[in-house]
Amino acid sequence: MLDQTQSDYALRVKGATKRFGNQLALDDVDFELRSGEVHCLAGENGSGKSTLIKLISGAYSADPGTRFDFGDGKGRDRMTPTEARELGVHVIWQDLSLFPDLTVAENICFEHFVADALKRYDRGASRALARTALDRLGVPLDVDTHVRDLSIAQRQIVAICRVLTGNPRIVFMDEPTASLTQAETDGLLVIVRKMSAQGISVVFVSHRLAEVLDISERVTVLKDGALVGCFPTEGMTQGELTRLMTGRLLETRVQDKSPQGDVVLRTQGLSRAGEFEDVSITIRKGEVLGLIGLLGAGRTELAQTLFGLSRPDAGRIEIGGESQHFRSNRDAIRKGIAYVSEDRLNLGLIQAQSITDNTAMTVLKSLLRFGFLLTEKAKRRLTQDWIDRLRTKAADIDLPVSALSGGNQQRVVLAKWLATSPDLLILDAPTVGVDVGARAGIFEIIHELAASGMAILLISDEASEVLYNAHRIALMKSGSITDYFDPAAITEKELEAIVNA
C-alpha cells in the first residue's frame, strides 16, 4: 500500500471547474477527503458528481483554476488516468466493467497482467493474488468460477478485489448497492468498513439516503454543478439531506384507503414452476397495490407472466372479469396491460435512439397514415405531448435518450407505455438508479395516474416506496404471497423487519 503518513488527508481539490461548450457542469467546487475516511458524494442526477469523479480520475481534463493535492506536496492543475492510477485513485462504476466469460481470478488480476505488455499470464500467480485480495476482505469465493455465474453482490466483490491489486489509496464507488438486496447491501457495507480500517479512503455515491447516513462520516452535497457544502452525517436525517440536495422538503404520507372501483386484474392460484406458486391478487381501478419482497422472491417473474412474457403452469389471469391466455406480450398490450421493467438500460429503452423514437415505438401502428405511412410530425407531436404531461426535462426530443438523466429516462419509459392507454400499469422497481428528487416526481405521476382511474402494480424492495405510495401492500417471499398490510397500520421499520426476516 502507498505511504499515507505524509498528511491526514488523502485528497484536496480546489476550484474544480469543467465546461462542456456553453454548459458549466462543475463550478468552482472544493472537495476534501481524509485518509481512511468513508465519504459520501450526494446530489441529484446532473448535479456534477460524475464530472468531479472523472476530473479526479483523469477521465476528463479540468478547466484552468482547478488544483489537485494528494498530500504528497505536489499540486497539480489536471490529472491523467495513468497519473491517477499511480497515485492510487480507482473508480468502480455502476456497470462494474467485468468480463463475464473470464474467471474470478482472471477478472481480479486482469489489469495486473495487462499493464505490462512483457509480462506473461501466470495462472497460478493469478489465483494466488486473487485469493490474497479475497482474504483481505474476509470473503470466501471460488476463484475458478466464471463471473457470469455470480450474483450481482458477488460481482461487486470481484470488482473491489480487482481494485485492491492496484494498491489503492482512494476508491470511488458509484451506486454500488442499486441492484442489491438489503442483506447483500449490509454485507457490502461491512466490506467498505474493512477497506476504511485498512487506510483506504472510500467515496460512496448512492441515492439510498439511509445507507449514506449509515456508512459515511461526512457528506459533500452538490447541486446544479455547485457546492452546497460538506456536512457531518452524525445527527443528520434523511429529510435534511434531501433538503440540501433538492432545495426543498419532500413530504411523505400514507395514501388514503383503497378505492372500491371495478376489478381490473384478478389472479387465482397462478403458478410457474421454480418461480412463484399459488399467487392470488386483485387490483381495482384507481388502486396502487404495492408488491414488496427481496430480490429473488419471484416478483419480476410474476410481473413478466402478467405481461405475457412467460406462461403460467397453473392458475388464472382475469382482466376485467374475463379469463386470459396470453401467448405473448402483444396479447397483454391489446388487453390494456403495460410493463415498465426494472432493467431500464437494457430492456426499457434503446439508448442510442432518440427520445422520439423510444416514445413512439409502442404505438407505431396507431400513427400510420393510410395504413402504411409513418410521418415524423405524428411521432414528434406524440412525444412532445408526453414530454409536457410527464414534465420531462429534455433540451431536444431528437437527442438520444442516453443524454438524459436517470429520472428523465424513466419518464420516457413511462411515456412509451402510457401512450398505449393501459388499464393496468406494472412498475417493476421504477426508481432504481434515480435520485431522490426525481423519485418524488415519478411518484407524483403515479398518484396522478391512479387518481385518473388506472390500476397500478408497484413492485419494490424498499419499504418506504410501497408504504407511502400504495393503498395496500402484499408481501412476497419464496415465490408466494405470504401477507397483506394496511400502510396506515404499520411503520416503515416494522415493514423492513418483516421483509428482511
N, C-alpha and C positions, 0 to 999 in steps of 0.2 A: 504494500500500500504506500501511496505517496506520503511524504512527511507533512503533517498538519500542525506542527508545533510553531510555525512561523507567526501565526496570528490566531485570534479566537474566531475569526470569520473565514468562511470558505470562498465567499464571492461578494463583491460590492459593484453594483452597476450604477453609474451616474448619468443622468440626462439621456437615457435611451430614447432614440428618435428614429422613426422609419416612415418614409413616404413611398407610396406606390402611385406615381403620376401626381395627380392633384389630391389624392386621398392621403390623409395623415392617419396612419394606422397606429402609431405609437408616438406620444407627445411628451418628451422630457420626463421620462419615468425613472425614478430611483428604486433600486431593489437591493436588499441585503440578505445574505444567507449565512448563518452561523455554522461553524464546524459541528458536524454530528446532529444538526437540527432537522426535525421534520417540519417543513414549512408548507403552508397551502397557498396556492395561487388561485384566486377566485375572481369570478366575473361572468357576466352573461356572454353568450356566443357573440363574437365580434368585438369584445372588449379589449383585445390585444394580447391575451395570454399566449397564444401560439406564436405570435410575432416576437414577443420577448424571448421565448424559449429558443426560437430559431436564430435570433441575434446572438444569444449566449453560446449556442452550439455551433455557430458559424454557417448555418444553412442560408442565412441572409446576411448581407453586409449592412452595418449600421450607418446611419447618416452622420455627418460631422457634428461634433459636440458630445457624442457618446463615449463613455470611458468604462473600461472593464478592469477590475482589480481582483486578482485571485489570491491575495495575501502573500505574494512572493516578491513584492517590491517592484514589480514591473507593470506599470499602467499600459493599457492597450486601447486603441481607438476603434479597432474592429477585430473580428475573430475569423478564423478559417476552420473548417471541420477538422483538419489534421491537428491544428494547434489546440482546439478544444479537447480533442481526444488525449493529446499529450498532457494536458492539464487535468485529466480525469473527469471530464464532463461527458455524461452519457444520457441519452433520451430513450425511453421506452414508450413509443407511440401506441395509440389505441389498437392499431391493427397488428401489433407485435412484430411484424416482418420476419416471421419464421418460415422455414422450409418444411412443409408437411410431409414430404416423402423422404426426408432425412431423419435419422435417429435423434434422440435426446442429446446424446454425446456429440454428434456431428453438428447439431444446431448450437450447442453451448460453445463449442470450440471452433466454430466456423471462422470467425474473424481472427482468432489466434493463429490459424494456419494460413489464411489467405493474405494476411497483412504482409507477409514476407514471401515474395514470389519464388525464392530459392528454397523455402522450407517444404520438405516433403510431408505429406499427411502420414501421421503415425497413429494407427487405430488404438493401440494400447495406451499411448500417451494421452490421446483424446479422451478415452474412457476414464483414465485416472484423474485427469484435470476436471472432467465433468463431475465425478464423484466428490472431489475436493470442494467444488463450488456448492454442490447439493448438501454436503455435510456441514458446510459453513452456515447454512440456513436451517439445518436440522430436518431436512425433508428427504424421506426415502422414496426414490423414484428410479425405476429401471432405466438405465442409460441406453439400453439397446432398443427401447420401444420407439416406434415411429411417432412423430409429433401428431400426425393425422389421427392417431388413436387416443389422444389425450383429451381431457376435458379442458374447457377454457381456463379454469383455475390452474390446472397443471401447466398449461402453455404459458401462463403468466410467470410461473416459477422458472420455466426454462428461459424465458426472456430475461429475467432478473439474473439468473446464473450466468448467462452469456455476458452480461454487463460485468459481473464480478470477476471474470477472467481478464478484464481490462484494467484492473486496479483503480476502481472509481473513487473519486472524492465527492462528486456531485451527480445525483441521479434524478432526472425529471421523469415522473410517471403520469402519463396523460390518460385520464379516465380509466384507471386500472380495474375498477370494480363494476363497470357499467353492465357487464353481462354475467355477473357472479351472483350466486345465492347468498343469503345472509351468512350461512356457515362458512362458505368459501371466502366471503369478504372478511370475516373475523380471522380466518387463517392467514389471509394476505396481510392484514394489519399487524399480526404477530411478526411476520417476516420483515415488514417495514421497520418495526421497532428494533428487531435484531440488527438490521443494517445501520440504524441510527446508533445503537450501542457499540458498533464496531467503528464508529467515527465517520460514517458516510452521511453526507447531507442529502436529504431526500426532499424534493419539491413535489408535492402531491396536488394534482389537478382533478377535481371531481365536482359534479353537480349535486351529489348527495351530501347535503349540508350536515347531517348528523355525524357522518363518518369524518368529515372535515374537522369538526369541533372535537371529535374523539381522538384523532391521530396526531393533529398538529399542535405545535406550541404557539405559533404566530400565523396570521393570515394576511397576505397582501392582496388588496382589492383593487381591481382595475375597472374602469367604466368608460366606454367610448374612446379607448386609447389613452386615457389619462389615469394618473394615480389618485385613487381615493384616499389611501393610507395603508399603513401597516399596523395591525392590531393584535394584542394577545388574545388567545382563544379562551383562556380561563375566564369563566363567568359570562361569556358571550352566548346569546341564544340564537337559534335558527332565524327567528323573526328579525333580530337586529342585523344579522349577517345579510339576510335577504334585503333589508332596507338599504344597507351600504352598497349592495350590488346593483339594485334596481332604482334606488332613489325614491321608493315608495313602500308603504306597508301593504303586504298581501294578506288579506283576511281569509281565514278558513272557517267554515261552519258545516255542520251536518245538514244534509238535504232533508226536505220535508218527506212525509210518508209516501210510499209508493203510489203512483196513480193507479186507478182501478179501471183503466181502459180495456179495450178488446185485447185478447191474447194474440200476439204476433208470432212468437215461437214457442213451441212445446216439444220437448223430447221425452220419450218414455223408454226406460231401460236401454239407452243407447250404449253400445259396447263395441270395442275394437281390440282384438287380442293383443296383449302386451302394451297397450297404450292407455285405455280407460275402460271402465266397466260400470254398467247399470246406472248411467247418468240420466237423471230426470230433472229438467229445469223448465221454468216458464218465464217468459219475458212479455210484458204487456206494452201497449202503445204508450209512449212517453216515459217509459221506465228505464233507468240505468241499473242493470244488475252487475255488481262487482264480483268478479271471479278471482279469488286470491289463492296463491299456493306457491311453493318453491319451484324453481326450475326443475323439470323432470317429473312434475306431478301429473302431467297429462293435459295441461291447459291448452297449449298450442295444438296438440294433436286433436283435441276436441274441436277447437276453432276451425281447423282445416277440414274436418269431416263435415261440420255445419256448412262450410263454404263449398263443398263438393270436390275438394282436392283429394280426398280419400273416402273410401266407402266403409260404412259400419258393418260389423259382422252380425249384429243383432240390434233390435230396438227400432223405434220410430222417430222420424223428424216430421213435425207438422208445422206448416206455415199458414196462418190464417184459418186454422182448423182442418186443412187438407193435408193428407199424408204425402210425403215427398220421397222420391228415389232419385237423387242427383247422380247422373253419370259423369258430370264434370262441373267445374266452377261456372261454366256458361249457363248450365241449368239453374244454379243457385242465383246468379245475377239476374236471370229472367224472372225469378221468383222474388226479387226485391232484397237480396242479401248483398252486402258489401263487406270486404275484409281488409283491414289495414294490418299488414304483417309486422311482427316485431323486428324483422330484418329490413329496415328501410333502405339501406345502401344497396343490397343485392336483390331484394325481391320487390321493394316498394317503388323504386324509381330507376330510370335509365339515366345515370349520372351525366353522360356525355351529351344527351339530347336536351333540347330547350324546355323551358318551363311550359311553353305552349304545347309541345308535342307530348310531354308527360301528362298534362292535364286532360288532353283530349283523347288519349289512347283508348279509354274505356267506352267512349260513345261515338266512335268514328262513323258508324253506320247512320246514326241519327243526324249527322252533319252533312251527309251526302246530298247533292243536288241532282235531280233526275235519276237518282238511284246509283250513280257511279262517279259523280264529280265532287271531289273534296276541295273546298276553297280555303285559302289561308284566312280570309276575312271571317269565316264562320268559326274557325279554331281560335282566332285571336279574340273575337267577341266573347266566346265562351270562357276563355282563360281570364280575360280582364274582369269579367263578371265575378268569377270565383276569387280572384285576387282581391277585389274590393270587398266581397262578402266575408271573407275569412281574414281580412286585414293583414294580408301577406306583404312583407317588405321586400320588394324586388325593383331594382332600378330599371329593368327592361325585361319584358316577358320572353324575349328571344335569347336571353342569356342561358347557358347550360345550367341545369338545376344544381350542379356541383358548386356553383358560385354562391349559393345561398347558405345561410346558417342552418344549423340542425333544426331549430324551431320552425323556420320558414320552409325548409324541405318537408317537414311533417305536415305543414299546411297544404303543400302541393299534393302530397299523398291523399290527404283528406278531400281536397278538391276533385282529384281524379275519381274518387269513389262516390262522393256526394253528387257528382254530375250524373250518375246513373239513377238518381232519385230513389234510394233504397228505403225499405220499410224497417230493415234491421241492419244496424252497423256494428260489426265486430271489431273492436280495437284491442289488438294484442300488444301490450306494453308500449303504448303510444308515446311515452315521454323518455324512452331510453336515449341517452346522449343529448338530451335537451336541457337547457339551463332553466333556472328557477323562474325567471320572468316569462320565458316562452312557455313553460309548463302551465303557468297560470292562464296565459292566453288560450292555450289549447283546451283547458278545462272550461273556460268561459264559453268556447264554441260548443263543447259537448253539452253543457247545460242548455244552451240556446236550441240545439238540435232536439234534445229531449222535450223541451218546452213546446216545440213545434209538433210533437207527436211521434218522433222517431223512437223506436226501441233500440237500446244500446247494450251490448255485452262488453264490459270494460274489464280486461284481463291485466293483472298486475301482481308483482311480488312485494310491493310496497304498501304497508298498512295505511299510511296517510292518504294515498291516492284513492283507494276504494272507500275509506271511512268518510272522506269529505266530499266525494263526488258520486257516490252510488246511493240508490234508495234502499237496496238490500245487498247483503254480502253473502256469497256462497264460498265455502272453504273446500278446496280440492287437495286431497292427499293420496298418493299412490294410485292415481287413476280414478278415484271415487269422490263424489260429493259427500263430505262427512258431516257438515253442519251448515246452518244458516244463521246470520246475525243481523240484528237491527242496529244500524250505525249510532242511533241515539242511546243505545243501551250498553255500549261497550267503549272502552277507552283505546287510544292508539297503542299504548304499552300492553294492554291486555290482549289485543288482537295480534300484535307482534309475537308475544309469548306463545299464543296458541298456534300460529302459523309455523313457528320455528321449533315447536315441541317435538 
